[in-house]
Amino acid sequence: MSSSVLRPLGSSGLDVFPLCLGGNVFGFTADEAASFEVLDAYVAGGGNFIDTADSYSAWAPGNKGGESETLIGRWAKARGRRDDVVIATKVGRHPEFPGLRGDNIKAAADASLRRLDTDYIDLYYTHFDDDETIPVEEIIGALDELVKAGKVRHIAVSNISPERLQESLDFSDREGLARYVAIQPHYNLVSRDTYEGARQDIASRAGLGAAPYWSLASGFLTGKYRPGVSVDSVRADKAGGYLETERGQRVLTALDEVAQAHGAEVATVALAWLASRPTVTAPIASARTAAQLPALMAVAELELTQAELARLTEASA
């Protein structure tokens, strides 16, 4: 895969593959062997952008949180690939390090570094904003300390209100401190108002690169959920719910048409639409097996026409 497919991530200076590999399945529905296979295949195909969080996968029975980071760290060390990949992780939801108090951010980062078995985190997201209790000055101040210490290269933000996002950026600019370079919003063809509007406008003005999560709507936008078809997945209930909406059915119809025109997978088309949207650098999608990767990574090669993009945008309105 040519390096020409890489895209700049906001103002970070990092160039990343247009499909960010989600690490939420590592240590959850993918064991170590399966996780290594997926990571190997992703990198072999030209991928270099891996997303995880300190809390993945604390929700699974017997897990404590951090399992995904540990597996990614083991893989990077075993393969000698640490410097070849951009590793993004998040702070705020680990059971032992909840919230965004300044001291907690710094302690959580040290724990993530240990699990990842690395000296630095390329991209460090605040996972969910603590807007009720913690001033942005404290959050940005702690993140800035991590950057100055060389533990974090760039900082980013995930779930946050537009008002707090703007306030955070303004504080960084005013004080000359580390500034968010990227945003990870919930955004896909059947969930547009979770990003479009004020958040996207701020991201655009501030030069943030967006890496949307749930980019395939819990699997619905792969096209495998159809009337009368039962899917064996931990996310089947959520994904299947979209089938019962008019918009979900319109989107599937449009995706089928465009996919057929290109001889492409439905998932590839859904990701290509997302990758074409203003501010979006790389949608995030995860794969439990290496066999699921080609449809995701094909987003780098699929070029939709303006008419096809407009058809999808209209269907998803």
N, C-alpha and C positions, 0 to 999 in steps of 0.2 A: 504494500500500500504506500503510495507516494506521500511524502511529507507535505505536499501542496494541499492535501485535504485538511491539514490542521488549521485551527481557527484561533485568533487571539482571544484570550479570556479577559474581557474588560480592559482595564489599564494595568494589569498585573505584569505584562511582559511574558506571561506563560502562553505557549501555543498548545492547544489540546485537540484531541480527536473529537469529531462532532457527535460521538455517542459516548457518554460517560457511563462507565460500568458501575451499577449499583451493588453495594456490598451487603445489603440487608439480608440476603439469603445465606451468606457464609456463616457457618456455625449454627444455622437454623434449619433450612430445608436442604442445604448442601453441606455435606460433611467435608473434612479436610481434603480427601482425595478429589472429590467433585469440585471443590472450590479451586484447587490448584489447576485442575483441567480447564476450568472456565477462564481463569486468569492467564494461563499459558496460551489458550486459543485467542483470547482478546488481544494480548500483546503481539502474538504472531500475525494477527490481522492488521496491525498498525495502531491498535489502541494504546493510549497512554494516560487515561484520566480515570481514576478509581475513587469512588465515593463511599464513605462509611460514616459511622457515628460511634461515640463512646458507649451509647446505650444499646447498640445492636449486639446480641438479640436477647436483652434482659427479659423479654416477654415469654420466652420459650421455657417450658418446665426444665428445671435443673441448671439453667443458665444464670449468670450474674450480671451480664452486660460486658461488652468488650471482646466477645468471642470473635466477631468479625475483624476487628483491628488485629487481634492476635494471629489469625490465619493469614491476613494480608502481610503482616510483618514477617511471618515464617516463610511465606512464599517469596517475598522480595529478597530475603536473605539467602534462601536456598538457591534462587535463580541468579543472584547477583544483579538484580534489576532496579535497585532502589533509585538510582540517579536517572533511570530511563522513564520513570512514571511520575505523574502528578498525583499525590495522595491528598484527598480532602477528607477531613473528619469534622465532627461537631461536638459541641459542649452544651450541657444543660439538662440532660435527661438520664444520665447514669445514676442508678439507685444510690450510689455512695457519694456522688457529686452533683446533686440536683441544684438547678438554678444558676443565676449569673452574677452572684456576688463576686467581687474582684478576687478575693483569696481563693474562692472555689474554682474560678476559671483557671487560675494558675496551677492549682493542685491537680485539676482534671487534665490539663494539658500535659503535665509531667506523667500522669498515669497513662495517657494515650501514647506518649513517646515510648514509655517502657513496653507497652503491649505491641506497638508497631515496630519496636526494636530499631529505632532510628533517632538521629539527632535533631531532625527538623520535620515539621508538618508543612506541606506546601500551601494548603488552603485550610483555614480554621474558621468554621462557621459557628455562630451562635444559633442553636437549634430552634428554640422557642423563646421569644422575648419575655423578659420579666418586667412588663411595663407597669405593673401595679406598685412595685416596691423599690426598684433599683434605678437610679438615675443613669442616663446614657453616659455621663461623665465617668462613672465608676466602671462600667462595662468597657468602654473604649480605652480608658486608662489602663486596665489590666491587659487588654489585648495588645496595646502599644508596648507594654513592658515585655510581653512575650516576643514581639517582633524585634525589639531592641536587643533582647538576649539571644537572638538567633534561633529560638525554638520554633518560631512560626515565620514563614516567608510572607504570607499575605492573609488578610482577614476578610471574612465574608459573613453574610447574614441569611437566615432562612425565613422563618415565620415571624413576621413583624408588621405592625400597622404602618401605613404610609406616613403618618405624623411622626412616629418614633424613628422611622428610617431617615426622614429628612433631618430630624433633630440630631441624629447620630452623625450624619455626613457633615452637617453644619459645624458641630463641635470639633470633629477631626480637622476640618479646614481652618477653623478659627485658631485652634491650639497647635496646629502643625503636627498632629499625631497620626498614627496609622489609620487608614481610611478603608472602608469596605471597597473591594474591587469586584465583588460578585454577589448575586442573590440567587437563592434556591427556592423558587415559589412552587406552589401546587398549581399546575397548569397543563391542560391538554384539550383535545377537541370537544370533550363534553364538560369541561370545567374551565371556562375562560374568564369569568368575572373574579376568580380567585387571584388573578394577576393583572389582567388588562384593566386600564383605567389609571388611577392615581399611582399605584406601585410601579407599573411599567413606565409611566411618564417620568417618575423620579429616577428610575434606573437608567432611562434613556438620557436624561439631562446629566446625570452623574457619571455616565460612561461605565455602568456596571454590566458585566456579562451575566446572563441568566442561564442557570442549569436547572430546568424544571424537574420536579419529582412527580411521581404518579403519572408520568408522561403517556403511559398506555392505559390509564384508568383501571388499575388493578387487574390488567389483562383483558378488559373489555375490548380495547382497540387493537387486539391481535386478530379479532374476527372469529375466535374460537367459540364465543358465546352466541348461540343462535336459538331461536324458538324451538323448544322440544329437545334441545341437546343438553345433556348433563355433563359438567366438567368437574373433574376431581382436582380441586385446588383449595388451599386454605382461604383464598380470596374470592371463591365462587359466589358467595352471597352478595358481596359488594359489587362485583363486576356484573353479575346477572341482573342487578337492579336497574342498570342503565338500559337494558333491553325493554323495560316496561315504560320508557319515556319516548315521547315522539321524537325528541332531539336525538336520542340514542339510535333510533331506527333510521332517521334521516342520515345521520353520520355514517352508519354501516353501509347504507346503500351507496352513498357517494364514495366511500373508501373502496367498496367492491368495484365500482366503475373504473376508478383511477388505477387500482391495482391490476385489473384485467388489461387495461390499455398498455401497461408497462411490463406485464408478466412478472409483477412484483408481489411480495407478501403484503397483506393488509397492514401488519405492524410497521413495515418499512415506510409505507405511505403516510401513516399517522405520525411517525417520527419526522418524516421529511417536511410535512406541513409545520410541525412545531419548530423544527430547525430553521424554517424560513421566516419565522415571526420576528418582529423588531426586538432587539436586545438579546435574543436567544443565541447562545453559543453552542451548547451541547445538552440535549435532553438526557435524562438519566433513565436507564432501564437495567433490570437485573436478569440474570439467567441462572437457572438451577443446574443446567447441563450445557456442555459445549455445543450440543446440537441446536440449542435455542439461539445461539449467538449470530449465525449468519444473517438472519432476518433483521436483527437489530443493527448490525454493523454495516449493512447495505445502505443505510441512510447516507453514508459518505459518498456513495456513487449515484444515488437516484436524484435526478433533476426533474422536478415537476414543472409543467408550463404555468404561465400566469393564469390561464383559464382554469386549469385543474386546481390550483391553489384557491382561486376565487370560488370554485364549486364547493370545495371543502369548507371554506370560511362561511359561505352562505348556509350550507347544511347544518353547521354547528351553531348558528346564531340563536 
